[in-house]
Amino acid sequence: MIPERITIAPTSYKDLRGRTLMHLAARLGHDDILRLLISETSQASTLMNTRGQTPLLTAIEAGSSNSAIL
């Protein structure tokens, strides 16, 4: 089910705040989804939202320590 949704909403899609699916998964602590998204792109460490935050910084700010470790 998740891979089909990634096809519908590519990993490069950004919302009005510049957040990607990785930012949202990291913020919400969805480690399984985040792991899948990381495997689909090599840009994980360079994707920034409008605040200049990468998914890693988003995870740390949200207290999602497991997501930050990924």
C-alpha positions in Angstrom: 0.0 0.0 0.0 2.8 2.5 0.9 4.7 2.1 -2.4 1.6 2.8 -4.4 1.1 6.1 -2.5 4.7 7.1 -3.1 4.0 6.8 -6.9 1.1 9.1 -6.5 3.0 11.6 -4.3 6.7 11.5 -5.3 9.3 12.0 -2.7 10.2 15.4 -4.2 6.7 16.9 -3.7 6.6 19.8 -1.3 3.7 21.5 0.4 3.3 25.2 0.9 5.7 25.1 3.9 8.3 23.3 1.8 7.9 20.1 3.7 8.4 16.8 1.8 7.0 13.4 2.7 10.3 12.8 4.6 9.8 15.9 6.7 6.3 14.8 7.7 7.3 11.1 8.4 10.3 12.3 10.5 8.2 14.8 12.4 5.5 12.3 13.2 7.9 9.4 14.0 6.8 7.1 11.2 10.1 5.3 11.0 8.9 2.6 8.6 7.7 5.1 6.1 10.8 7.2 6.6 13.0 4.2 6.0 11.2 3.5 2.7 11.4 7.1 1.6 15.2 7.2 2.4 15.7 4.1 0.2 13.9 5.8 -2.7 16.1 9.0 -2.8 19.7 10.0 -2.3 18.7 13.5 -1.5 17.5 12.9 2.1 20.2 15.1 3.7 19.7 18.0 1.3 15.9 18.4 1.3 15.0 21.6 3.1 11.7 23.1 4.1 11.0 26.9 4.0 12.7 27.2 7.4 15.9 25.6 6.1 15.4 22.4 8.0 16.3 19.0 6.7 14.2 15.9 7.7 16.8 15.2 10.3 16.4 18.6 12.0 12.6 18.2 11.8 12.9 14.8 13.6 15.1 16.3 16.3 12.9 19.3 16.9 9.8 17.0 17.2 11.6 14.7 19.6 11.4 11.8 17.2 14.7 10.2 18.3 14.2 7.0 16.4 13.6 8.9 13.2 16.7 11.0 13.8 18.8 7.9 14.1 17.8 6.6 10.6 
